[in-house]
Amino acid sequence: MKKSILSLAVFAAIPMFSTSVIAADEAAQSIEKIQVTGSRINRTDMETASPVTVISDDFIVQSGYTSVEDILSNQPSAAGMNIGGTTNNGSGGSATVNLRGMGTQRTLVLLNGRRMVSSGTGADSSVDLNTIPVAMIKSIEILKDGASAVYGSDAIAGVVNIITKKDYEGSEVNLEASQTGHGDGSSYGFSALHGMQLGDGNLVVGAQYTDRGDIIQSDRDFVEPGCSSFVPKGTLGGLLPDGNGGFESGEKCYDYTTTSYALTPNKLYSVFSSFNTELDSDTYFNVDLMYTRRDSEQQLAPQPADIDLDSSKLDSSYTAGFAEDGVVPSELNYRRRMVDAGPRMYAQKTDTYRASIALEGTLDNGSGWDVSATYGRNDSKDSVGNSIHAGNMEQSIYANQATWFSGDILDRSFLESSDTIYTEQNEGGNEQFILAAGYNGLTDNDIGYAVGIENRYESGYYTPDLITQLGQSTAAQQDPTEGNYSVQSAYFEASMPVLESVTLEGAVRYDDYSTFGGATTWKLGATWRVTDEFMVRSVLATGFRAPNVSELYGGNSGSFDYLSDPWGNELDDQIKVNYTSDPDLQAEESDSFTFGVVWEVMDNLSTTVDYWQFDISNAISRLNVQNEMNNCFAGDANSCAAVNITSDGDLSNLSSALTNVGTQETSGIDWNIAYTADSFRVNLDTTFLLDFTEDDIEYEGTIDGNIGGYSEIKSNLSVNYTINDDISLLYNARYLKGMSGEYYGDTFETDDVIYHDISMNYQINDDLSLTGGVNNIFDKEPEPVLGGNDMGTVPAVYDVIGTRFFANMSIKF
């Protein structure tokens, strides 16, 4: 028996999770007009030319997900490098999403169709997903297509639209807890949700608290002991103290994994509210409010202090052994792992506020209008405990040479008395304000249209500790960042049936930025219903990404990147690179193309196949420092100049500037199979990466500690089996094809990986349900990656936590 075109459209729009298909099917039966992610036209169905994946709240709970980061990072469409709970060095406690591996700054995050404020520790380029509590989520829509013509800047790789719970009545409390199979990483949380009719409207209020426990790297068997040349005894001129007032050569190795986190702890406190009411029969009023407090920590091995000492200020008994032909070098390098001070304790306290107010209405001709104001703000204070003041340490060494060169562990009180130890204090923030107005309608000829204007203001700042600004810390020097910009936008979108079975979609948008000027983007899409069971869809679009505050106004900052020195002058893999910004940066430009088919093979069985291609030009990027170093070593003088190094390998001024010279090209195929029966729901979602080339370097099928992983095949299998009305089982499998890499001239291969998860939901009665499960059932260890950015692997790609048991109890009143 043939299905309706509308049913086919629902399969097309929601290819991923069967729990979402059911909800969408029910919504599709209503004649109410809805707005689908990727379009501003209110429609009577969910059919568009762009592929959209929808993840429901039921699937989120039963899979044991407690953060938006976990949900999105496991999607086959995610690639490259993102930061999250297993990012111990450099995350600032934030969590991001990286669609197609094109960069977190090229994925737009919306909340109920409106932009979220950038958030983190200040002057940030992307949204911290921690700011969005899972308890408020009704569904997550992922648009896997360029959408700048609809939403403006940043939507180059796609859009993540998080839909919150509204029109809810009743009360609900959720309790959750989890722990790893190793007995660590204990986490727990609770949330409360209450909805009620208030006058002619509906009020929803909620709160959520989560506490994520920590894991130490060395507590995992796969983690090899680290080896750093910065050792607790200290070295002078590369030699170790011999215990008798002199220095000698010897093995220099410090294991930094015993004090570094594999899973970083954080605490999230969130409150949120939504109020919707009908002012009259044609006018509606909506308010959304949200506040999230994040207290997060990271812990790294004690500070490695690297100081060049003036030999003339040192006692001759210590310098005599370094003389060549009777001449002592003017400077001697002193290195010491400051275990005397304790591990570096990073801590962040961020507050994110968001308020959105909207009026919507309909006119006598059936068209609609809306006006809205959205304000977002993010404030942050972060600190680094047990930091080392390089200037004070240097003076203390001159004054207490016997103590520093003894090779003994120093008393903390001794370090405090000389102000060698201090707590680094930084602060930053982001602010956003948007005014928007729109008008949309649908004619008697089924021509849909939408037109609107927006005015957006963005600002950000980051003020490092004064000691860091002055370059007197043993950490990298960093300058302050502060700046703002505004943008005025206008857009027009239309959807028009040109034949009985063919519909065309188009959009055009103009954005005028206070920083670089104007940008015009457009898209053209089409759907062709070949038969009731078979549909073809395609979209061709242009896009852009405006330079953000940190790219325009970011102060010079140092970063210790994992690099291999072809000259062999550096003793460690982490080499300091000076990052610089540019206030004259221009916008990135992109072209995207998708072409796919939706086929209902038979009753309850459907499949979608979509080819996608993205090309970015004028990309804001930094030159690949490793590549330039290699070319310089091979004799390319231009490469030497590009990153500010000498032909003989002097890396003391190694730098990487932001420029508009980057390019990025990527293409692939998304394939989904969905089967629904009385008791079974099966979904197989796969992404085949065909090409990923950045700045003429091919990354498809490779993995690297700096750029992350670009597996050629990523696949998720979901099987939901309903035993009876009360009990259901969910099995998830995540497949990742092996990748290759190169490090210090050595090549390596990683094996294919499959992670298995299982859970059960038991609906005890109408008001009480229990969910329990196990993620990574077989405790699959991560693949070793030479030159990996942490724990001998890439935690953003592979699971470094291991088996995790979770449980959830939901009580309704």
N, C-alpha and C positions, 0 to 999 in steps of 0.2 A: 504494500500500500504506500502511496506517495505521501510525503510530508508536505506541510505548507512551506512557502518561501520564508515566512517569518521564523519558523523553526530552524531552517537552514541558516538564516542570518545569525541566530543565537549561537549555533555551532561555530560559525565563522568568527564571531567576535570573542568567544570565550573558549579557546582551544586547550586549556591547561587542566583545570581541576574539576572533577565531576560534581563536587559539592557546590561549586560556583555555577555550574550549568543548571542545576535544579533551581537555584534562586533566580537566575536570569530568565529561565523559562516561565516562572510564575510572573515575573515583572513584565515579560513581553506580552502576556495575555491582557494586560491593562491597556486602555487606549490613552492613558496619561502620557504626555510628552516628556521625554527624558533627554538629558545631555550626556553624550558619550565622550570619554576622553579622546582628544584629538580633533574635536569639532565643537563649535559654539552654537551650532544649529540645534534647536530642540526638535526631537524626532519622535515618531510614534513607535519606532523599533530600534534595535541596536546595530543596524547594518551600516557599515562604512567601508571605505576602500582600504583602510589601514588595519593591520593586524593588532589586536589588543588581547593581552592575557589578563584574566581576573583571578585573584586569589581570595577566597572567602574567609571569614572569621572562624567558621567551623574547622576548616582545614588547618588554620594557624594553631588553634588550640590542640587539636588532636595530634599534630606533628610535634608538639612540645616547644614551639617557638615562643620565646619571651622577649624578642626584640625585632624591630623592623630590619636591622642589619642582617640577622640570621636568615630571615625570610628571603631577602633580595639577593644576598651573596650566593645562595644555593641555586639560583635560577640559571638555566643553561645559557641565557643571553648575557650573563655577567662574565667578565673576563678581565685580564690585566691585573692591576693591583688596586685593592681598596684597603681602607684601614678599619679596624674594629677591635673587638675584645682581645684578640690574640696579637695585636700590634703593641708591643711593649716600648719600642723606641721610636718616638716621633709622632705618635698619634694625638697627643694632647687629650686623650680620652674620648675623642670623637669616633663616629662610625659613618661610613659613606657607601654609596653604591656606584658601580662602574659598568654601565651597560656597554656591551660590545667591546669592552676594553679600551674605549676611546678617551678615557679620562673622566674622573668624577665631576670635573667642572663642566662637562658637556652633557650631563644628564640633569634634566630639570625635575625638581621635586615640587609637587603641588599638594595642598591640603584642601579638599573639597573644591578642586578646580582653580584655586588661587595660590599664588606663589608663597612658599615658606621663606622666612628670613634666613640668610646664611648664618651659621652658628658654629661655635667652637671656642677657641681662645682669643679670637680677635682678628679683624680684617680677613675673614675666611672666604673661600671661593665656592664652598658647597654647603649643603645642609647637613647638620649633625643629626643622624637618624635617631639618636638617643632621645631627642627632644619630643618625639612622637610616641606617646604611650600606646602599647598594644591593646589595652583594655578599651580604648575609644574607637578601635578600627572595626568597621563593618566589612570593608573589602579593600583590596589594593589592585588598581588597574595599571598595567604596564603597557604603554604604547611603544611598540618596537619600530618606530619610524621617525624620521625628522619632522619636527612640528614647529619650526620657527615662524612660519606664515600664520599660525594660529596663536602661539604663546610668546613669540619673540625670542630673545637671546637665550642661550644655554640649552635649548631643546634640540641640539644637533643629533645626538645619539638616540634620543627617545625621551619619554616622559614617564615618571612614576607619580600617579595620582592616588592619594590616600583618602578614602571615603570614610567619614566618621558615622557613628550611630546617632540617628535622629528619630523622631516620632516613636519613642520607646516608652512603654508604660510598665510599671512594676519595679521591683528591686532585685538586685543580683549581687552576690559576693563570690569572688573567686580566690581560692588559695592555691598556691603552687610551690613546688620545691623540687630541687634536683641535686644530684651528686654524681661525680665520676666513679667509674669502677675502681679507681685507685684510691678512693676515700678522700679526695680533696675537691676543690672547686665547688664546695657546697653553696648553693644559691637558693633563695626563697623570695616570695613576694605575695602580695595580695592586692586586690582591686575591688572597688565597690561602684555600682552603677544604679542610679535611680531615675526613673522617668515618670512624669505625671502630667495630666491635663491641667493647665493653668489658664483660666479664662477661656478664650477661644483658641489657645495655642497649646504647645507641648514643650515642657521643660525637661531637659536631661542634664544631670550633674553626675560627675564621676571623679574618682581619685584612684591613683595607683602608686604602689611602692614596690621597688625591687632592690634586692641586695645580692650582687654577684660576688662570689668568693674568688680567691686567688689560687694560682698553681705556680710552683717554682719549676723552672726549666729542668734542673738536674734531677727532679723527681720522675722524669720519664726515661725509660731504659734506652730509647733510641737516641737520646741526646749525648753526643760525645763531649768529654770535658773540653772546655774552651782553652785557648792558649793565646795569651796576649803578652807582648814584650814589656808592657808596663807591669812591674812586679812590686809587691809590698816592700821589699828591701830597698828599692830604688836603684837606679843605675846612673853613673857619671861617665860621660863619654862612651856609653855602651858597655861599660864594665860594672861588675857587681862588687859590693863591699866584701872584703875578705875577713872582716871581724877583727882585724889587727890595725886598723887605721889606713889600710890601703885598698886597692881595687884589683880585681882579677876577672878573667873571662869565665863564663860558665853558662849553664842552661838558664834561659829566661822564659818562664811560662807561668801564667796566672789563669786559673779556671774561673771565668766570669759567669758561668751558668748557675752556680750555687746561690746567687743572690738576685738573679734576674727572673722576672715573671714570664710564665708561658701564657697565663690567662690573667688579665688585669682586673682588679676589683673595682666596682663602682656601685654607687647607690643613686637611685633615681626616685624623685618625688614629683608626682604630677597631679594636677587638678585640671578639670576641663568641664565645660558647660556649653549647651546649645539650647537656644530658645527660638521656636518657630511659631508664628501666629498669623492669623488672617485678619488684617485690618478692616477689610470689607470683602465683598464677593470677588473682587478683581485685584486686590493688592495684598501682598504678603511681606512680612517683616522677619528677618533672621539675624541672630547674633551668635557668633561662635567665639568662645574664650578658651585660652589654654595657657598654662604655666607649668614649666618643668625646671626642677633644680637637679643638677648633676654634680655629685661628689665622686670624683674618680682619682685613681692612683696608678702610677707605674713605678717600677723599681728596677734600677740598673745597678751593675757592679759599681763599686766606689770609683770616684772620679780619677781618670788617668791625667796626672799633671805632667806637662811638657814645658820645661823652662830652660832658656838659654842663659847660663850664668856667665858673668864677667870674671874671667880667670884671674884678673889682677886683684880681685876682692877675695880670692880664696887662698887659704894657707898653702904654702909651697909644698907641704908634706902630702897634700892631696893632688896637686897638679903635676908634681915632678914626673910621675909615671907616664904622662901624656906628651912629654917633650919630644920633639923630633929635631935632631941636630941642635939640642940645647934650647930650642924655642918652643914655648908652650902656646897652644892656640889661644887666640884672644877670647874665644867663647868655648864653653864646654856644656853640652846638653845634659840636663838632669831630668830623668823620668822616674815617676813613682806612682804606683797604684795606691791611692789614698785609703787603704783599708782602715787606717788609724781614725779616719773621720766617719766611716760607715758608708753603706750603700747610698747612692743618689736616690732621693725620695721625691718623685714628681707628684704633685697634687693639683687638681683643678676644682674650682667651684664655679659653675656656670649657671646663670639664670636666663631662661628664655621665655619671653612673653609674646603672646599673639592675640590680637582681637580683630574680628572681621564683622562688619555690620553691612547688611544688604537690604534693599527694597526691591521687590519684584512684582510685576503686574501684567495683566493682559488687557488688551483693548477690545472694542466691539468687533473688530475684524479678525480676531483670533491671534493677532500678533502679540509678542511679549516684549517687555522692557525690563531693564534692571540697572540699578546704580549701587555701587559698593565702595566701602573704604576699608582698607586692611592695613593694620599697623603691626610690625614685628620688631622686637628688640632682643638683643643677646648681650649680656654682661658677663665678664669673666675675670677671675683672679686666679692666677696659677703661681706655683712656687716650686723651687727645687731645693730640697734640704740637703745639707752636707756638701754644698758647693765649696769650691776652693778659690780664694782670692789670690791670683797668681802674683800680683805685686807684693802683697804682704808675705806670701810664702817665700818669695825670693829674698826679701829683706831678713826674714827669719832664718833662712839658710846661711846667709852671710854672718849673722850674729850667733848662730848655734851650729857651726859646721860639724863638730864632733857628734852632736845628737843626730843630725840629719844623715850623716854619712856612716853611722854605726851599723846600719842594717837591721836595727831593732825596730819593733813596732812602737810608735810614739803615743804618749799619753794624750787623750782627747783634751784634757785641761791645758796641756802645753800648746796645742793648736789653737784653742780658744783664746788663750792669753795673748797670742800674736795676731788675732783676728784673721788667721788663715782660713778658718771655717766660717761660713755665713750661709744664710738662707736667701736664695735668689727670689725676688718678688716681682712678678710681671702682671700687667692687666691689659685688657682689650675689650672690644665689643663690636657689634654690628647693629645697624638700624635700617629699617625699611618702611616706607609709607607709599601706599598705592591708592589712587582714586580711579575708578573705572565706571563706564556707562556703556550699555549695549542695547541693541534693538534687534529682534529676530522675528521671523514669521514663516508661514507656509501658505502658498497660494492655492487656489482651487486646482491648479495644474500640477500640484505636488512639487512646486519649485520652492525649496527652502533657502533661506538667506539669513545672514547675521552681519551686523555692522556695529562697530564700537570704537571707543577711544579710551586711552589709559594714560595716566601720568604717574611715574614711579620715581622715587628718590631712594638712593642707596648710599650708605656711608659705613666706614669701618676704621678702626684704629688698633694698634698694638704698641704698647710701651714696655720695652724690656727693662729689667733692672739696670740701674745706673752703672753698676760695676760691669755688667755685660756690655752696655753701650760704649763704655770707655775702653773695652778690650782688656780689662784687668782680671777677668775670670779665666780659669783654665779651660772653660768651655768656649765655643766659638763666639766671636764678637758679633753683635747684631745691632742695627740701627732701628729707631722707631718707624712705624708706618702710620700714616693718617691721610685720609682723602675721602672724597665723595663725588657723586655725579647724579645727574637727573636725565630722564628720558621721557619724551612724549611720543605716543604711538596712536596709530589709527589702522583699522583692519576691516576687510570685507570678505565674507565667505558665502558661497552659494552651492546648492546641490540641485541638479536638474535632470529629470528623466528625458533622454533624447529619443529613445525607442522604448517599446514596451518592456524590453528586457535589459536595457542599458541605462545606467545613471552616471552622469558626470559630476564631479565635485571639484571645486576650485576655491582658492583663497589667495589674498594678497595683503601684505602688511608693510607699513612704513614706520620705522623707528628713528627718532632724531635724538642723538646723544649729545650731552654737553661736552663730552670729551673728544670725540673724533668726528662727529657729524652724523649723516643719515645712512640708513641701510634699508633696502627694499627686498623683501622675500616673497616667494609665491609657491603654490603647490597646485598640482593638477592630478586628480584621481578619477578612477572609473571602476564600476562594477558591472559585470555582464552575467546575467542569469541565463546560462546556456539551456539548462533544463531546471525542473524543480529541485533536482538533486545535485546539480553541478553549477558552481559559480566561479568566475574569474575576476580577480581584483588587482589593481595596480595603482601606484602613486609615484609621481615624479615631483621632486620638491627642491627648493634651495633653502639654505639656512645660514645663520651667522651666530657668532658668539662675541659679545663685546668684552674687552679687557676689564677685569674686575679691579677692585681697589688695591689688593695686594700686588697685582701685576703692574698697575700704573704707578703706585706710590710706595711700594714696599721698600723699606730700608735694606741696605746691604746686610746680608746675613751669611754666616758660615754654616756649612753642613758637612758632616763626616760621612761621606758616601763610600759604599763598598766598591772599590776599584782595584785593578791589578796594575802595578807599576811595571811597564816593560823594561825600564832601566834597572829595576831592582834596588832603587835608592831608599824606598820607604820600607819600614820594618813591619807595618801593619796593613791589613786590608782596608781599614777605614782611613780615608785620606780626606783632608779638609778641602772643600770647594767653596769659594765665595760666590754666593748667588746675588745677582743684581737685577733690578727692575728697570722699566722705561716708561716715562709719562707720555711718550709719543706713540705708543703702540696703537695699531689699527685693529679693526674687528677681523676675526676669522671668517672665512667664507666656506660654504659646503654645498655639495649636491648629493641628493639621495634618491634611490630608486628601489622600489619594491614591486615584485610581480608574483602573484600566487593564485592558487586554486583552492576552493572549498568543495569537498565531495562527500555527500552522504551515500556511502557505499551500499548500505542496506539499513533496514530498521535498526536503530540504536548504535550504528557504527558509522563514524565519520572520520575524515582525515583532512588536514590542511597542509599545504606545502607552499612556502614563501621564500623566494630568492630576494636577497637584500644587498645593497651596495651603497657605501658611503665614501665620499671623496672630500677631504678638507684641504684647502689651500690657504696660504697666508696665515698658517697656524702659529699661534703664540706658543713658543716652545724654547727649550734650551737645547743647544747642540749636545749630541751624545758625547759626553766627556771621555768615556772609555774609547770610543771610536776615534776621536780626535787625538787622544794620547797615542794610540796605536799608529795612526797615520804620521804623527810627528816623529815617532820613533823610527818610522820607515823613511824619513827624510822630507816630509811635506811641510814646508815652512809656513804655509797658510794655516794648516791645522795647529801648529805651535802657537801662532799669533791668536787664533780663534779662542783658545782657552788659556792664554797668557802663561805659557811655559816655555822654557828654553830647549834648544835642540839636544842639550846634554842631560835633560830630565830634571831640571830644577822645578819642583812643584810647589814652592813656597808661596807663589801668588796664583795658584790655579783658580780660575774663575769660570763662571758660566752665566752668561747674560741672556735675558729674555729678548727674543726677536720675533719678527713676523716672517721668518723664512721657512718655517716648518711645513711639512706635508704629511697627510695620512690617508691611506687608502685601505679599505677593508670590505670584504664581501663574504657571503655565506648563504646557507639555506637553513630555514627553520622548518621542522617537520613534526606534526602532531597526529597522534591517533587517539581517538576517544571512543570508548565502548560503554554503554549503559544498559544493564539488564535489571531484573527485579531485585536481585540481591548483590550484584556486582557493579562496580564502577571502576573502569580501568583507563588510565591516561598515560601515554608515553610521549614525552616532549623532548625533542632533540635539536641541537644546533650543530651544524657542520660549518666549521670555519674554513673558507677556501683561501682567503688571502688577508694578511695584515701587514702592511708596509708603512713604516714611519721614517721620514727623512731618508728614503731609499734603502732602508735596512728592513729585511724581511723577518717577521717575528712569528708567523703562523707555525704552530707545532713546536714552539720553543718556550723555555722557562728561564727566568733570570731573577736574581735577588733584587734588582732595581726596578724592572718593568713588570714583574709578575709572570703569570702564565697565560699562554694563548693556545690551549689545547684544540686540536682539530675536530674533536668530537666531545661534546658534553651532553649528557642525557639524564632525564629524570623519569622514573617509572613510579606511578602511584596506583595502588590496588586497594579499593575499599570494599569490604565484604560485610554485609549486614546479616548477622546470624538470626536475629529476630527483632522485634520492635524495641528491645531494650539494649542489645549488645551489638556493637560493630567493631570490626578490626580494620586497621590501616597499615599497609606495608609500603614503604618508600625505599627506592634504590636510586643512588646517584652514581653515575658512571663518568669517569674522566680518562680520556685517552692519554697514554704516556707522551712525554715531550722530551726534547733534546736541549742541550746547552753546552756552553764552552766557558772554561774558567782557567786563566793562566795558561792558555794553550791546550789544556786538557778537555776533551769532549766527554760527555756523559749522556746517559739515557735514563729516563724514569719509566717505570712500568705503568700499565693501565691500573686504575684504581676503581673499586666499587665499594661504596658505603651502604650498609643495610640498616634501616630503621623499622621498628614495629611498635604499634600502640593499640590499646583497646579502650573503647568508651562504653561505660555501663550506665544506662539511664535508670537509676533505682526507682524513681517516681517522677512525676511531673516537675517537681521542685529541686531534685537532687541528682546530680550526675558525677561520676568519677571517671577520670582519664589517667591512664598510666602507660608508660612505654620506655623503650630503650633506643637510644640513638647510637650509631656505630656499634652494632651488636657484637661484631667479632674483634673489636678493639684494633681496627686497622691502623697501623702506624703510617706516618707521612713518608713520602718518598724522599730519599736524600738528594739534596741539590748542592752541587759544588758552588761556593760563592753565594749560598742562600743568605737572606737578610737576617735570619734568626733561627736558632736551634738546628742548624745544619740543613734547613729546608726553607720553604716560603709559606709561612702560616696563613697568608691570605688565600692560598690555593689549596693546601692540604690540611686535614684535621690534625691538630697537634694535642688535642684534649684527650681523645680516646673515648671509650665507652661512657655513656652518660645515661643515668636512670632519672626519669622525671615522673611527677604525679601532679594532678590538678583536680581540685574539687570545686564544683559550681553549685551554689545554693540560691534558689530563687524564692522570693517572698510574694 
